[in-house]
């Protein structure tokens, strides 16, 4: 067993003090969230009025939530959200139409 008893002298730098100030982005973010929610609600309401049937409503709401989550991950969520919402809505409606088509064709193949 090796025993070192070398003492190391410690030296400390002078104590530093600084003042913390809240960032100006906090109130702006709150304002941006409010504007974002207004935009989301306005686009969602418009899209819901255009929905062909009530079965599309959950998909449209899901598309709005997914687009909102993706938009918040960008630098400019208010600019990105409308396009993302439109793309997600179209993809969701296309998926529902394909599912309805497959369901209709599979019903024809089943014996009565």
Backbone torsions as a table, in degrees:
resi	resn	phi	psi	omega
1	UNK	NA	131.1	-176.7
2	UNK	-99.3	133.8	-178.9
3	UNK	-122.3	117.5	175.2
4	UNK	-104.8	129.0	178.6
5	UNK	-121.4	35.4	178.6
6	UNK	-80.1	126.0	179.5
7	UNK	-90.6	135.0	178.6
8	UNK	-106.0	126.5	178.6
9	UNK	-77.6	134.2	179.5
10	UNK	-99.6	139.9	176.9
11	UNK	-129.7	130.5	-179.8
12	UNK	-111.4	142.2	176.5
13	UNK	-74.3	162.9	177.1
14	UNK	-61.7	148.0	-177.3
15	UNK	-65.9	135.0	179.4
16	UNK	-105.1	138.4	176.2
17	UNK	-129.4	142.7	177.1
18	UNK	-146.4	161.3	-176.2
19	UNK	-107.2	133.7	178.2
20	UNK	-96.9	133.6	176.4
21	UNK	-121.5	140.2	178.0
22	UNK	-64.0	142.5	179.5
23	UNK	-71.4	149.5	-179.0
24	UNK	-75.8	-9.1	-176.5
25	UNK	-75.1	-22.1	-177.1
26	UNK	-60.7	-51.5	178.5
27	UNK	-65.4	-36.0	179.5
28	UNK	-63.8	-40.6	179.5
29	UNK	-62.3	-40.7	178.5
30	UNK	-63.3	-41.7	178.0
31	UNK	-64.7	-41.2	179.7
32	UNK	-65.0	-39.2	177.3
33	UNK	-61.9	-41.4	179.1
34	UNK	-62.9	-46.7	178.6
35	UNK	-63.3	-38.7	-180.0
36	UNK	-64.7	-43.9	178.8
37	UNK	-63.6	-38.8	177.3
38	UNK	-62.8	-45.1	179.0
39	UNK	-62.5	-45.9	-180.0
40	UNK	-60.0	-46.9	-178.8
41	UNK	-64.6	-39.5	-179.8
42	UNK	-65.7	-46.9	179.7
43	UNK	-67.2	-38.3	179.2
44	UNK	-64.7	-44.3	179.8
45	UNK	-62.1	-42.0	179.3
46	UNK	-64.6	-42.4	-179.3
47	UNK	-68.5	-35.7	179.0
48	UNK	-66.4	-32.6	177.7
49	UNK	-70.5	-24.5	-179.9
50	UNK	-88.9	-6.5	-178.1
51	UNK	-63.6	129.3	-177.9
52	UNK	-65.0	-39.9	179.0
53	UNK	-140.1	170.9	-177.9
54	UNK	-69.8	-21.1	-179.6
55	UNK	-69.6	-16.5	178.1
56	UNK	-81.5	-19.8	-174.1
57	UNK	-57.3	-48.5	179.4
58	UNK	-61.7	-35.8	178.0
59	UNK	-67.5	-36.4	178.8
60	UNK	-68.2	-42.4	177.4
61	UNK	-63.7	-41.2	177.9
62	UNK	-62.7	-40.9	178.5
63	UNK	-62.5	-39.8	179.1
64	UNK	-65.0	-42.8	-179.7
65	UNK	-67.6	-40.7	178.3
66	UNK	-65.5	-42.9	179.0
67	UNK	-64.7	-38.3	178.7
68	UNK	-64.7	-42.6	179.4
69	UNK	-63.5	-42.1	178.6
70	UNK	-68.7	-38.9	-178.4
71	UNK	-65.4	-37.2	179.6
72	UNK	-66.5	-19.5	178.6
73	UNK	-81.2	-4.8	179.8
74	UNK	-99.6	172.9	-180.0
75	UNK	-74.9	-34.6	-177.6
76	UNK	-121.4	76.7	-175.7
77	UNK	-62.9	-33.4	-179.0
78	UNK	-67.7	-29.6	178.9
79	UNK	-82.4	-33.3	-173.9
80	UNK	-83.9	-32.9	-172.8
81	UNK	-56.3	-48.5	-176.4
82	UNK	-57.0	-41.8	-179.3
83	UNK	-68.8	-43.5	178.1
84	UNK	-61.5	-42.4	-179.9
85	UNK	-62.9	-42.5	178.7
86	UNK	-62.8	-44.7	179.7
87	UNK	-64.3	-44.8	-179.8
88	UNK	-64.8	-39.1	179.7
89	UNK	-64.9	-46.1	179.2
90	UNK	-62.1	-42.4	179.3
91	UNK	-63.5	-41.5	179.4
92	UNK	-65.5	-42.4	179.6
93	UNK	-67.8	-39.2	176.8
94	UNK	-62.3	-42.5	179.1
95	UNK	-62.7	-41.9	178.4
96	UNK	-64.7	-40.7	178.9
97	UNK	-64.6	-40.0	177.0
98	UNK	-64.0	-41.1	178.6
99	UNK	-63.4	-40.7	178.7
100	UNK	-64.8	-39.8	178.6
101	UNK	-64.8	-44.7	178.8
102	UNK	-63.5	-42.4	179.2
103	UNK	-61.5	-43.3	-179.5
104	UNK	-63.8	-45.1	180.0
105	UNK	-67.1	-36.6	-179.7
106	UNK	-71.0	-31.7	177.3
107	UNK	-65.8	-34.4	179.6
108	UNK	-70.9	-28.4	-178.4
109	UNK	-81.3	-23.1	-178.7
110	UNK	-74.4	139.6	177.4
111	UNK	-71.8	149.7	-178.7
112	UNK	-82.5	NA	NA
